[in-house]
Amino acid sequence: MLQIEQKTAGSGITVLELNGRLALGRESQRLEDLVKKLRSEGASRIVLDMAGVDYMDSAGLGILTTCFATLKNAGGALRVAGAAGRPRELLRFTHLDTIIPIDSNVEQAACKLVGGAA
C-alpha cells in the first residue's frame, strides 16, 4: 500500500511524501493521477520524497517516469528525494538516475528547484 501526503516547501514547490510500496496497483496509480492533477492546477515544481518507500517494482519505475515526463513536457520539473535501498538500486540499475534528478533529502531537492538546477 502506498500513502501519499501533500506538503509545500515554499517558493511554489509541492512535496509529495510517499510511504509504503510503489508497485503495480491502484494505490500507486494515484501518484500519477495526483501529479497530473497538480500540473493541471498550475504546479510546476514537485519533489517526490521517497524516504518512506521500502519497495518499488517496474510499474513503480514506469509511474516515476510518467510523472517526470508530465512535468518536463509542461515546462516544469520533478526531483526525487531520499530514495534508498531497493528503490535507489532500481533507479541506478535502470539508469533512470541519469534522467530523473535524485537528491539526498527534500531540502536539497527544493533548493535545486528554486535555483533552477535540472
N, CA, C and O atoms as a Tinker XYZ file with bonds, in Angstrom:
   472  protein
     1  N      0.842000   -1.181000    0.000000    73     2
     2  CA     0.000000    0.000000    0.000000    64     1     3
     3  C      0.886000    1.243000    0.000000    63     2     4     5
     4  O      1.904000    1.288000    0.692000    81     3
     5  N      0.497000    2.245000   -0.776000    73     3     6
     6  CA     1.236000    3.494000   -0.864000    64     5     7
     7  C      0.402000    4.618000   -0.269000    63     6     8     9
     8  O     -0.751000    4.825000   -0.649000    81     7
     9  N      1.000000    5.335000    0.664000    73     7    10
    10  CA     0.359000    6.509000    1.242000    64     9    11
    11  C      1.044000    7.742000    0.666000    63    10    12    13
    12  O      2.266000    7.769000    0.525000    81    11
    13  N      0.264000    8.750000    0.336000    73    11    14
    14  CA     0.787000    9.979000   -0.244000    64    13    15
    15  C      0.289000   11.155000    0.585000    63    14    16    17
    16  O     -0.914000   11.321000    0.789000    81    15
    17  N      1.227000   11.969000    1.060000    73    15    18
    18  CA     0.865000   13.172000    1.799000    64    17    19
    19  C      1.428000   14.368000    1.049000    63    18    20    21
    20  O      2.616000   14.412000    0.729000    81    19
    21  N      0.570000   15.330000    0.775000    73    19    22
    22  CA     0.967000   16.521000    0.026000    64    21    23
    23  C      1.362000   17.633000    0.985000    63    22    24    25
    24  O      0.637000   17.938000    1.932000    81    23
    25  N      2.539000   18.245000    0.724000    73    23    26
    26  CA     3.038000   19.342000    1.549000    64    25    27
    27  C      3.561000   20.437000    0.630000    63    26    28    29
    28  O      3.611000   20.272000   -0.589000    81    27
    29  N      3.945000   21.548000    1.226000    73    27    30
    30  CA     4.536000   22.647000    0.470000    64    29    31
    31  C      5.899000   22.949000    1.061000    63    30    32    33
    32  O      6.064000   22.971000    2.281000    81    31
    33  N      6.885000   23.185000    0.187000    73    31    34
    34  CA     8.238000   23.500000    0.652000    64    33    35
    35  C      8.555000   24.968000    0.426000    63    34    36    37
    36  O      9.719000   25.361000    0.502000    81    35
    37  N      7.555000   25.780000    0.151000    73    35    38
    38  CA     7.772000   27.198000   -0.103000    64    37    39
    39  C      8.189000   27.436000   -1.541000    63    38    40    41
    40  O      8.542000   26.500000   -2.258000    81    39
    41  N      8.148000   28.682000   -1.958000    73    39    42
    42  CA     8.530000   29.090000   -3.314000    64    41    43
    43  C      7.793000   28.304000   -4.393000    63    42    44    45
    44  O      8.347000   28.055000   -5.464000    81    43
    45  N      6.550000   27.913000   -4.121000    73    43    46
    46  CA     5.754000   27.219000   -5.125000    64    45    47
    47  C      6.164000   25.782000   -5.378000    63    46    48    49
    48  O      5.857000   25.227000   -6.433000    81    47
    49  N      6.851000   25.175000   -4.430000    73    47    50
    50  CA     7.286000   23.790000   -4.593000    64    49    51
    51  C      6.344000   22.874000   -3.818000    63    50    52    53
    52  O      6.085000   23.084000   -2.633000    81    51
    53  N      5.841000   21.859000   -4.508000    73    51    54
    54  CA     4.969000   20.868000   -3.887000    64    53    55
    55  C      5.799000   19.640000   -3.558000    63    54    56    57
    56  O      6.562000   19.152000   -4.392000    81    55
    57  N      5.647000   19.146000   -2.343000    73    55    58
    58  CA     6.326000   17.924000   -1.905000    64    57    59
    59  C      5.274000   16.848000   -1.725000    63    58    60    61
    60  O      4.286000   17.043000   -1.018000    81    59
    61  N      5.493000   15.713000   -2.368000    73    59    62
    62  CA     4.632000   14.553000   -2.172000    64    61    63
    63  C      5.432000   13.525000   -1.387000    63    62    64    65
    64  O      6.376000   12.923000   -1.900000    81    63
    65  N      5.037000   13.338000   -0.135000    73    63    66
    66  CA     5.723000   12.390000    0.745000    64    65    67
    67  C      5.097000   11.013000    0.546000    63    66    68    69
    68  O      3.910000   10.808000    0.799000    81    67
    69  N      5.925000   10.072000    0.086000    73    67    70
    70  CA     5.450000    8.725000   -0.214000    64    69    71
    71  C      5.892000    7.764000    0.879000    63    70    72    73
    72  O      7.037000    7.803000    1.328000    81    71
    73  N      4.979000    6.905000    1.300000    73    71    74
    74  CA     5.288000    5.881000    2.296000    64    73    75
    75  C      4.668000    4.561000    1.876000    63    74    76    77
    76  O      3.484000    4.493000    1.547000    81    75
    77  N      5.487000    3.505000    1.891000    73    75    78
    78  CA     4.988000    2.181000    1.548000    64    77    79
    79  C      5.604000    1.636000    0.286000    63    78    80    81
    80  O      6.806000    1.766000    0.053000    81    79
    81  N      4.757000    1.018000   -0.536000    73    79    82
    82  CA     5.209000    0.324000   -1.742000    64    81    83
    83  C      4.772000    1.070000   -2.996000    63    82    84    85
    84  O      3.589000    1.356000   -3.187000    81    83
    85  N      5.753000    1.382000   -3.851000    73    83    86
    86  CA     5.464000    1.987000   -5.147000    64    85    87
    87  C      5.526000    0.848000   -6.150000    63    86    88    89
    88  O      6.578000    0.542000   -6.713000    81    87
    89  N      4.366000    0.228000   -6.360000    73    87    90
    90  CA     4.319000   -1.006000   -7.137000    64    89    91
    91  C      3.006000   -1.079000   -7.912000    63    90    92    93
    92  O      2.122000   -0.237000   -7.758000    81    91
    93  N      2.907000   -2.103000   -8.743000    73    91    94
    94  CA     1.712000   -2.312000   -9.541000    64    93    95
    95  C      0.470000   -2.297000   -8.655000    63    94    96    97
    96  O      0.413000   -2.988000   -7.637000    81    95
    97  N     -0.514000   -1.509000   -9.050000    73    95    98
    98  CA    -1.764000   -1.459000   -8.296000    64    97    99
    99  C     -2.381000   -0.079000   -8.290000    63    98   100   101
   100  O     -1.750000    0.913000   -8.657000    81    99
   101  N     -3.610000   -0.042000   -7.870000    73    99   102
   102  CA    -4.386000    1.188000   -7.854000    64   101   103
   103  C     -3.793000    2.257000   -6.940000    63   102   104   105
   104  O     -3.825000    3.446000   -7.258000    81   103
   105  N     -3.256000    1.826000   -5.813000    73   103   106
   106  CA    -2.691000    2.771000   -4.853000    64   105   107
   107  C     -1.567000    3.582000   -5.482000    63   106   108   109
   108  O     -1.520000    4.801000   -5.319000    81   107
   109  N     -0.666000    2.926000   -6.193000    73   107   110
   110  CA     0.456000    3.622000   -6.821000    64   109   111
   111  C     -0.007000    4.472000   -7.994000    63   110   112   113
   112  O      0.575000    5.522000   -8.267000    81   111
   113  N     -1.044000    4.031000   -8.687000    73   111   114
   114  CA    -1.576000    4.795000   -9.815000    64   113   115
   115  C     -2.066000    6.168000   -9.360000    63   114   116   117
   116  O     -2.089000    7.121000  -10.139000    81   115
   117  N     -2.456000    6.256000   -8.094000    73   115   118
   118  CA    -2.910000    7.534000   -7.546000    64   117   119
   119  C     -1.818000    8.598000   -7.633000    63   118   120   121
   120  O     -2.114000    9.782000   -7.793000    81   119
   121  N     -0.547000    8.176000   -7.525000    73   119   122
   122  CA     0.555000    9.136000   -7.614000    64   121   123
   123  C      0.579000    9.799000   -8.988000    63   122   124   125
   124  O      0.674000   11.022000   -9.093000    81   123
   125  N      0.495000    9.002000  -10.021000    73   123   126
   126  CA     0.481000    9.533000  -11.388000    64   125   127
   127  C     -0.715000   10.467000  -11.583000    63   126   128   129
   128  O     -0.578000   11.550000  -12.151000    81   127
   129  N     -1.868000   10.048000  -11.118000    73   127   130
   130  CA    -3.079000   10.861000  -11.246000    64   129   131
   131  C     -2.940000   12.184000  -10.487000    63   130   132   133
   132  O     -3.375000   13.229000  -10.969000    81   131
   133  N     -2.332000   12.132000   -9.298000    73   131   134
   134  CA    -2.161000   13.330000   -8.480000    64   133   135
   135  C     -1.197000   14.310000   -9.151000    63   134   136   137
   136  O     -1.454000   15.514000   -9.162000    81   135
   137  N     -0.102000   13.813000   -9.704000    73   135   138
   138  CA     0.846000   14.701000  -10.392000    64   137   139
   139  C      0.175000   15.371000  -11.589000    63   138   140   141
   140  O      0.374000   16.564000  -11.819000    81   139
   141  N     -0.608000   14.625000  -12.344000    73   139   142
   142  CA    -1.333000   15.208000  -13.485000    64   141   143
   143  C     -2.328000   16.266000  -13.010000    63   142   144   145
   144  O     -2.462000   17.319000  -13.633000    81   143
   145  N     -3.017000   15.990000  -11.920000    73   143   146
   146  CA    -3.980000   16.938000  -11.355000    64   145   147
   147  C     -3.268000   18.204000  -10.888000    63   146   148   149
   148  O     -3.708000   19.315000  -11.183000    81   147
   149  N     -2.168000   18.032000  -10.160000    73   147   150
   150  CA    -1.412000   19.183000   -9.675000    64   149   151
   151  C     -0.903000   20.027000  -10.836000    63   150   152   153
   152  O     -0.937000   21.256000  -10.779000    81   151
   153  N     -0.433000   19.366000  -11.885000    73   151   154
   154  CA     0.067000   20.074000  -13.070000    64   153   155
   155  C     -1.060000   20.887000  -13.707000    63   154   156   157
   156  O     -0.856000   22.038000  -14.094000    81   155
   157  N     -2.247000   20.289000  -13.815000    73   155   158
   158  CA    -3.376000   20.998000  -14.425000    64   157   159
   159  C     -3.830000   22.186000  -13.566000    63   158   160   161
   160  O     -4.459000   23.121000  -14.063000    81   159
   161  N     -3.500000   22.133000  -12.265000    73   159   162
   162  CA    -3.840000   23.232000  -11.353000    64   161   163
   163  C     -2.736000   24.279000  -11.281000    63   162   164   165
   164  O     -2.846000   25.255000  -10.537000    81   163
   165  N     -1.669000   24.076000  -12.055000    73   163   166
   166  CA    -0.610000   25.081000  -12.113000    64   165   167
   167  C      0.685000   24.736000  -11.413000    63   166   168   169
   168  O      1.647000   25.498000  -11.514000    81   167
   169  N      0.749000   23.626000  -10.712000    73   167   170
   170  CA     2.009000   23.245000  -10.063000    64   169   171
   171  C      3.023000   22.866000  -11.136000    63   170   172   173
   172  O      2.710000   22.129000  -12.071000    81   171
   173  N      4.235000   23.378000  -10.989000    73   171   174
   174  CA     5.251000   23.071000  -11.996000    64   173   175
   175  C      6.524000   22.488000  -11.403000    63   174   176   177
   176  O      7.369000   21.972000  -12.135000    81   175
   177  N      6.670000   22.564000  -10.079000    73   175   178
   178  CA     7.870000   22.023000   -9.422000    64   177   179
   179  C      7.444000   21.093000   -8.290000    63   178   180   181
   180  O      6.826000   21.512000   -7.312000    81   179
   181  N      7.796000   19.816000   -8.456000    73   179   182
   182  CA     7.372000   18.803000   -7.489000    64   181   183
   183  C      8.576000   17.987000   -7.035000    63   182   184   185
   184  O      9.425000   17.597000   -7.838000    81   183
   185  N      8.629000   17.738000   -5.730000    73   183   186
   186  CA     9.622000   16.833000   -5.150000    64   185   187
   187  C      8.877000   15.602000   -4.662000    63   186   188   189
   188  O      7.909000   15.709000   -3.909000    81   187
   189  N      9.334000   14.429000   -5.097000    73   187   190
   190  CA     8.798000   13.177000   -4.578000    64   189   191
   191  C      9.721000   12.715000   -3.461000    63   190   192   193
   192  O     10.853000   12.302000   -3.712000    81   191
   193  N      9.235000   12.785000   -2.232000    73   191   194
   194  CA    10.012000   12.347000   -1.070000    64   193   195
   195  C      9.822000   10.843000   -0.917000    63   194   196   197
   196  O      8.791000   10.381000   -0.427000    81   195
   197  N     10.832000   10.086000   -1.343000    73   195   198
   198  CA    10.731000    8.622000   -1.329000    64   197   199
   199  C     11.442000    7.981000   -0.137000    63   198   200   201
   200  O     11.691000    6.775000   -0.145000    81   199
   201  N     11.768000    8.767000    0.879000    73   199   202
   202  CA    12.458000    8.225000    2.045000    64   201   203
   203  C     11.647000    7.111000    2.714000    63   202   204   205
   204  O     12.216000    6.209000    3.329000    81   203
   205  N     10.332000    7.175000    2.593000    73   203   206
   206  CA     9.470000    6.172000    3.223000    64   205   207
   207  C      9.068000    5.037000    2.307000    63   206   208   209
   208  O      8.262000    4.191000    2.695000    81   207
   209  N      9.617000    4.995000    1.088000    73   207   210
   210  CA     9.288000    3.915000    0.148000    64   209   211
   211  C     10.256000    2.766000    0.380000    63   210   212   213
   212  O     11.464000    2.912000    0.194000    81   211
   213  N      9.718000    1.620000    0.788000    73   211   214
   214  CA    10.581000    0.479000    1.084000    64   213   215
   215  C     10.606000   -0.564000   -0.027000    63   214   216   217
   216  O     11.393000   -1.509000    0.025000    81   215
   217  N      9.743000   -0.398000   -1.036000    73   215   218
   218  CA     9.699000   -1.357000   -2.143000    64   217   219
   219  C      9.216000   -0.648000   -3.400000    63   218   220   221
   220  O      8.294000    0.166000   -3.358000    81   219
   221  N      9.857000   -0.974000   -4.522000    73   219   222
   222  CA     9.422000   -0.446000   -5.801000    64   221   223
   223  C      9.666000   -1.508000   -6.862000    63   222   224   225
   224  O     10.691000   -2.190000   -6.842000    81   223
   225  N      8.716000   -1.649000   -7.795000    73   223   226
   226  CA     8.885000   -2.604000   -8.889000    64   225   227
   227  C      8.899000   -1.859000  -10.217000    63   226   228   229
   228  O      8.957000   -0.630000  -10.238000    81   227
   229  N      8.847000   -2.593000  -11.322000    73   227   230
   230  CA     8.915000   -1.962000  -12.646000    64   229   231
   231  C      7.723000   -1.042000  -12.901000    63   230   232   233
   232  O      7.863000   -0.036000  -13.598000    81   231
   233  N      6.565000   -1.367000  -12.355000    73   231   234
   234  CA     5.406000   -0.486000  -12.504000    64   233   235
   235  C      5.669000    0.842000  -11.797000    63   234   236   237
   236  O      5.296000    1.901000  -12.302000    81   235
   237  N      6.305000    0.787000  -10.645000    73   235   238
   238  CA     6.678000    1.999000   -9.918000    64   237   239
   239  C      7.650000    2.845000  -10.717000    63   238   240   241
   240  O      7.535000    4.070000  -10.742000    81   239
   241  N      8.614000    2.193000  -11.376000    73   239   242
   242  CA     9.545000    2.914000  -12.242000    64   241   243
   243  C      8.802000    3.614000  -13.366000    63   242   244   245
   244  O      9.107000    4.754000  -13.713000    81   243
   245  N      7.817000    2.914000  -13.934000    73   243   246
   246  CA     7.015000    3.500000  -15.000000    64   245   247
   247  C      6.236000    4.711000  -14.529000    63   246   248   249
   248  O      6.126000    5.701000  -15.252000    81   247
   249  N      5.700000    4.641000  -13.336000    73   247   250
   250  CA     4.941000    5.754000  -12.777000    64   249   251
   251  C      5.865000    6.955000  -12.560000    63   250   252   253
   252  O      5.499000    8.086000  -12.882000    81   251
   253  N      7.058000    6.714000  -12.017000    73   251   254
   254  CA     8.017000    7.804000  -11.827000    64   253   255
   255  C      8.370000    8.461000  -13.158000    63   254   256   257
   256  O      8.431000    9.687000  -13.261000    81   255
   257  N      8.602000    7.634000  -14.172000    73   255   258
   258  CA     8.954000    8.144000  -15.498000    64   257   259
   259  C      7.831000    8.984000  -16.077000    63   258   260   261
   260  O      8.081000   10.046000  -16.647000    81   259
   261  N      6.602000    8.522000  -15.939000    73   259   262
   262  CA     5.450000    9.271000  -16.441000    64   261   263
   263  C      5.298000   10.600000  -15.707000    63   262   264   265
   264  O      5.026000   11.624000  -16.333000    81   263
   265  N      5.469000   10.593000  -14.397000    73   263   266
   266  CA     5.371000   11.827000  -13.608000    64   265   267
   267  C      6.435000   12.825000  -14.053000    63   266   268   269
   268  O      6.148000   14.009000  -14.232000    81   267
   269  N      7.661000   12.344000  -14.229000    73   267   270
   270  CA     8.757000   13.196000  -14.681000    64   269   271
   271  C      8.442000   13.804000  -16.044000    63   270   272   273
   272  O      8.604000   15.008000  -16.244000    81   271
   273  N      7.989000   12.966000  -16.984000    73   271   274
   274  CA     7.685000   13.429000  -18.339000    64   273   275
   275  C      6.521000   14.415000  -18.354000    63   274   276   277
   276  O      6.544000   15.393000  -19.101000    81   275
   277  N      5.510000   14.163000  -17.536000    73   275   278
   278  CA     4.353000   15.062000  -17.458000    64   277   279
   279  C      4.793000   16.477000  -17.108000    63   278   280   281
   280  O      4.365000   17.444000  -17.738000    81   279
   281  N      5.647000   16.588000  -16.100000    73   279   282
   282  CA     6.092000   17.912000  -15.683000    64   281   283
   283  C      7.083000   18.519000  -16.666000    63   282   284   285
   284  O      6.988000   19.702000  -16.992000    81   283
   285  N      8.025000   17.726000  -17.137000    73   283   286
   286  CA     9.037000   18.247000  -18.064000    64   285   287
   287  C      8.394000   18.747000  -19.358000    63   286   288   289
   288  O      8.759000   19.811000  -19.859000    81   287
   289  N      7.448000   17.993000  -19.896000    73   287   290
   290  CA     6.773000   18.391000  -21.138000    64   289   291
   291  C      5.939000   19.654000  -20.975000    63   290   292   293
   292  O      5.620000   20.325000  -21.957000    81   291
   293  N      5.586000   19.978000  -19.732000    73   291   294
   294  CA     4.804000   21.182000  -19.461000    64   293   295
   295  C      5.701000   22.325000  -18.984000    63   294   296   297
   296  O      5.207000   23.355000  -18.526000    81   295
   297  N      7.026000   22.142000  -19.093000    73   295   298
   298  CA     7.952000   23.185000  -18.680000    64   297   299
   299  C      8.258000   23.194000  -17.198000    63   298   300   301
   300  O      8.845000   24.147000  -16.687000    81   299
   301  N      7.866000   22.141000  -16.507000    73   299   302
   302  CA     8.110000   22.053000  -15.071000    64   301   303
   303  C      9.281000   21.148000  -14.752000    63   302   304   305
   304  O     10.068000   20.797000  -15.632000    81   303
   305  N      9.391000   20.771000  -13.486000    73   303   306
   306  CA    10.499000   19.927000  -13.055000    64   305   307
   307  C     10.062000   19.025000  -11.907000    63   306   308   309
   308  O      9.240000   19.401000  -11.072000    81   307
   309  N     10.631000   17.834000  -11.889000    73   307   310
   310  CA    10.385000   16.867000  -10.818000    64   309   311
   311  C     11.734000   16.358000  -10.341000    63   310   312   313
   312  O     12.620000   16.067000  -11.145000    81   311
   313  N     11.881000   16.254000   -9.033000    73   311   314
   314  CA    13.083000   15.671000   -8.434000    64   313   315
   315  C     12.644000   14.622000   -7.424000    63   314   316   317
   316  O     11.587000   14.741000   -6.804000    81   315
   317  N     13.464000   13.606000   -7.268000    73   315   318
   318  CA    13.237000   12.554000   -6.283000    64   317   319
   319  C     14.178000   12.811000   -5.117000    63   318   320   321
   320  O     15.351000   13.129000   -5.316000    81   319
   321  N     13.667000   12.673000   -3.904000    73   319   322
   322  CA    14.490000   12.877000   -2.713000    64   321   323
   323  C     14.422000   11.659000   -1.803000    63   322   324   325
   324  O     13.369000   11.038000   -1.656000    81   323
   325  N     15.543000   11.328000   -1.200000    73   323   326
   326  CA    15.589000   10.323000   -0.153000    64   325   327
   327  C     15.433000    8.879000   -0.565000    63   326   328   329
   328  O     15.242000    8.021000    0.297000    81   327
   329  N     15.505000    8.574000   -1.852000    73   327   330
   330  CA    15.373000    7.174000   -2.290000    64   329   331
   331  C     16.549000    6.367000   -1.746000    63   330   332   333
   332  O     17.702000    6.784000   -1.862000    81   331
   333  N     16.255000    5.224000   -1.157000    73   331   334
   334  CA    17.298000    4.372000   -0.584000    64   333   335
   335  C     16.922000    2.911000   -0.785000    63   334   336   337
   336  O     15.808000    2.605000   -1.209000    81   335
   337  N     17.840000    2.019000   -0.486000    73   335   338
   338  CA    17.575000    0.590000   -0.569000    64   337   339
   339  C     17.198000    0.148000   -1.966000    63   338   340   341
   340  O     17.777000    0.606000   -2.951000    81   339
   341  N     16.211000   -0.757000   -2.051000    73   339   342
   342  CA    15.792000   -1.308000   -3.335000    64   341   343
   343  C     15.339000   -0.241000   -4.340000    63   342   344   345
   344  O     15.721000   -0.314000   -5.507000    81   343
   345  N     14.533000    0.752000   -3.922000    73   343   346
   346  CA    14.145000    1.777000   -4.896000    64   345   347
   347  C     15.359000    2.489000   -5.505000    63   346   348   349
   348  O     15.396000    2.721000   -6.713000    81   347
   349  N     16.333000    2.829000   -4.690000    73   347   350
   350  CA    17.539000    3.513000   -5.196000    64   349   351
   351  C     18.320000    2.583000   -6.128000    63   350   352   353
   352  O     18.812000    3.013000   -7.172000    81   351
   353  N     18.431000    1.309000   -5.745000    73   351   354
   354  CA    19.140000    0.334000   -6.592000    64   353   355
   355  C     18.466000    0.195000   -7.954000    63   354   356   357
   356  O     19.149000    0.135000   -8.976000    81   355
   357  N     17.123000    0.144000   -7.981000    73   355   358
   358  CA    16.400000    0.034000   -9.249000    64   357   359
   359  C     16.615000    1.264000  -10.122000    63   358   360   361
   360  O     16.790000    1.142000  -11.334000    81   359
   361  N     16.603000    2.440000   -9.518000    73   359   362
   362  CA    16.830000    3.669000  -10.279000    64   361   363
   363  C     18.230000    3.662000  -10.882000    63   362   364   365
   364  O     18.427000    4.106000  -12.014000    81   363
   365  N     19.188000    3.164000  -10.133000    73   363   366
   366  CA    20.573000    3.104000  -10.610000    64   365   367
   367  C     20.715000    2.020000  -11.682000    63   366   368   369
   368  O     21.325000    2.257000  -12.725000    81   367
   369  N     20.165000    0.854000  -11.433000    73   367   370
   370  CA    20.280000   -0.289000  -12.352000    64   369   371
   371  C     19.667000    0.010000  -13.720000    63   370   372   373
   372  O     20.206000   -0.393000  -14.751000    81   371
   373  N     18.545000    0.715000  -13.720000    73   371   374
   374  CA    17.850000    1.036000  -14.967000    64   373   375
   375  C     18.349000    2.345000  -15.594000    63   374   376   377
   376  O     17.882000    2.745000  -16.660000    81   375
   377  N     19.287000    2.999000  -14.934000    73   375   378
   378  CA    19.860000    4.273000  -15.380000    64   377   379
   379  C     18.859000    5.417000  -15.360000    63   378   380   381
   380  O     19.107000    6.467000  -15.952000    81   379
   381  N     17.733000    5.225000  -14.686000    73   379   382
   382  CA    16.778000    6.335000  -14.543000    64   381   383
   383  C     17.366000    7.444000  -13.684000    63   382   384   385
   384  O     16.934000    8.594000  -13.760000    81   383
   385  N     18.360000    7.090000  -12.860000    73   383   386
   386  CA    19.001000    8.118000  -12.039000    64   385   387
   387  C     19.806000    9.098000  -12.887000    63   386   388   389
   388  O     20.226000   10.142000  -12.390000    81   387
   389  N     20.025000    8.776000  -14.155000    73   387   390
   390  CA    20.709000    9.711000  -15.055000    64   389   391
   391  C     19.707000   10.624000  -15.763000    63   390   392   393
   392  O     20.097000   11.591000  -16.417000    81   391
   393  N     18.432000   10.318000  -15.632000    73   391   394
   394  CA    17.377000   11.110000  -16.282000    64   393   395
   395  C     16.591000   11.905000  -15.245000    63   394   396   397
   396  O     16.389000   13.111000  -15.395000    81   395
   397  N     16.152000   11.223000  -14.198000    73   395   398
   398  CA    15.384000   11.864000  -13.129000    64   397   399
   399  C     16.364000   12.282000  -12.035000    63   398   400   401
   400  O     17.053000   11.431000  -11.471000    81   399
   401  N     16.439000   13.578000  -11.728000    73   399   402
   402  CA    17.360000   14.037000  -10.688000    64   401   403
   403  C     16.993000   13.454000   -9.320000    63   402   404   405
   404  O     15.829000   13.457000   -8.917000    81   403
   405  N     18.012000   12.956000   -8.620000    73   403   406
   406  CA    17.812000   12.356000   -7.304000    64   405   407
   407  C     18.680000   13.091000   -6.289000    63   406   408   409
   408  O     19.875000   13.293000   -6.506000    81   407
   409  N     18.070000   13.484000   -5.187000    73   407   410
   410  CA    18.768000   14.204000   -4.129000    64   409   411
   411  C     18.682000   13.418000   -2.826000    63   410   412   413
   412  O     17.837000   12.538000   -2.661000    81   411
   413  N     19.574000   13.758000   -1.913000    73   411   414
   414  CA    19.626000   13.055000   -0.624000    64   413   415
   415  C     18.401000   13.314000    0.233000    63   414   416   417
   416  O     17.936000   12.422000    0.943000    81   415
   417  N     17.869000   14.545000    0.170000    73   415   418
   418  CA    16.731000   14.887000    1.012000    64   417   419
   419  C     15.880000   15.963000    0.338000    63   418   420   421
   420  O     16.261000   16.523000   -0.690000    81   419
   421  N     14.745000   16.234000    0.928000    73   419   422
   422  CA    13.781000   17.191000    0.369000    64   421   423
   423  C     14.373000   18.596000    0.317000    63   422   424   425
   424  O     14.177000   19.316000   -0.663000    81   423
   425  N     15.088000   18.985000    1.356000    73   423   426
   426  CA    15.658000   20.328000    1.399000    64   425   427
   427  C     16.604000   20.555000    0.225000    63   426   428   429
   428  O     16.555000   21.602000   -0.422000    81   427
   429  N     17.458000   19.584000   -0.049000    73   427   430
   430  CA    18.405000   19.683000   -1.157000    64   429   431
   431  C     17.655000   19.778000   -2.498000    63   430   432   433
   432  O     17.996000   20.596000   -3.352000    81   431
   433  N     16.641000   18.939000   -2.664000    73   431   434
   434  CA    15.857000   18.952000   -3.911000    64   433   435
   435  C     15.145000   20.284000   -4.089000    63   434   436   437
   436  O     15.128000   20.835000   -5.189000    81   435
   437  N     14.553000   20.808000   -3.012000    73   435   438
   438  CA    13.828000   22.080000   -3.082000    64   437   439
   439  C     14.778000   23.217000   -3.429000    63   438   440   441
   440  O     14.429000   24.093000   -4.221000    81   439
   441  N     15.962000   23.215000   -2.853000    73   439   442
   442  CA    16.963000   24.266000   -3.153000    64   441   443
   443  C     17.333000   24.228000   -4.637000    63   442   444   445
   444  O     17.465000   25.276000   -5.269000    81   443
   445  N     17.498000   23.052000   -5.182000    73   443   446
   446  CA    17.860000   22.934000   -6.592000    64   445   447
   447  C     16.715000   23.368000   -7.497000    63   446   448   449
   448  O     16.953000   23.937000   -8.563000    81   447
   449  N     15.479000   23.110000   -7.091000    73   447   450
   450  CA    14.331000   23.565000   -7.876000    64   449   451
   451  C     14.209000   25.084000   -7.846000    63   450   452   453
   452  O     13.888000   25.704000   -8.859000    81   451
   453  N     14.463000   25.679000   -6.694000    73   451   454
   454  CA    14.391000   27.134000   -6.567000    64   453   455
   455  C     15.512000   27.778000   -7.374000    63   454   456   457
   456  O     15.319000   28.812000   -8.013000    81   455
   457  N     16.699000   27.144000   -7.337000    73   455   458
   458  CA    17.835000   27.668000   -8.080000    64   457   459
   459  C     17.762000   27.395000   -9.565000    63   458   460   461
   460  O     18.560000   27.926000  -10.338000    81   459
   461  N     16.797000   26.561000   -9.976000    73   459   462
   462  CA    16.613000   26.281000  -11.393000    64   461   463
   463  C     17.497000   25.173000  -11.915000    63   462   464   465
   464  O     17.539000   24.952000  -13.126000    81   463
   465  N     18.215000   24.457000  -11.040000    73   463   466
   466  CA    19.078000   23.369000  -11.498000    64   465   467
   467  C     18.233000   22.189000  -11.934000    63   466   468   469
   468  O     17.226000   21.864000  -11.305000    81   467
   469  N     18.647000   21.561000  -13.000000    73   467   470
   470  CA    17.899000   20.403000  -13.517000    64   469   471
   471  C     18.380000   19.125000  -12.897000    63   470   472
   472  O     17.865000   18.053000  -13.214000    81   471
